[in-house]
Amino acid sequence: MHQNRLPREILKNIFWLGDCLVQHYQGKTYHSYNSSYLVVGNDKALLVETGHPKDFNILHEQMIRILDKKQVPLKYIFTTHQETPHAGGIARFLNLYPDVKVLGDVSDYHMAFPMFTDNFVSMEVGEKIDLGRIEFIAAEPVVRDIRTSLWGFIHPQRILFPGDGFAYSHYHWDGHCGKLAEEAESLNLFEVTSVFAELALFWTNFVDMNIYSERLIKLIKELNVQCIAPTHGLPIMNVEETIPKVIEGLHGPYEKIAS
């Protein structure tokens, strides 16, 4: 059994929550995350992603400990899209917190959770939610997993929540669990990003990823992104150093076929 090292405060009032998921691929064992992030403002808290169903109890316990200490109520949940690792815990959270609003592109949520229709609030790129000295902003989803994908951005910490963008696994045997990307020195970002893109973002096998990587770089500059908190990867705290390695991995599947 691995030892969970979360929750972890990666920036002031930004907490990384969740637990590892073990994956086996081509004779290797990888660990990945279906991470959630708790953003605690002066007045309200927002949970980014609801985590994988298997992690609900751990995730909820982590969240409660933080909110009890901060004395700030959970008011919002933001999900980047409707897949189970991102939105599968919505009903569980709303059963416990019936006044919480679920934000994002929620166009299909009423069909999965008809009993919570009034809790869903649609957001579009550029729309904002004030948490009290922290602002949550809906951001452009450059790398979409499905049509309704939407990204999030926090100001003033300038941290981007890209859902399945920047997705990659890590090495449990090298002690990467709970570490930031820059702390996992032995991690081959090209390898683990390529594997994740090939399996989880299958469309990247058949398109020219230059189009997407150029837009990613432009978005990072437009928002002045300082940190990136992916759902399926270790948080990236040095964008200038780490993002080129991740983008190289995103190019891997297409360039292999094109060559």
Protein Blocks (a to p, Z undefined) as FASTA:
>chain_A
ZZdfbdcdfbghiacedddddddeehiacdddddddddddfkbccdehjbjfklmmmmmm
mmmmmmmmnopacfbdcdfbfcfklmmmmmmmmmmmmmbccedjfklmmmmmmmlmmmpc
cddehiacdebhpacdddddfbafblklccddddfklpacehjgoiacddfknopgopaf
klmmmbcfklmmmmmmmmmmmmlmmccfklmmmmmmmmmmmnopabdcdfkbccdfblml
mmmmmmmmmmmmmmmmmZZ
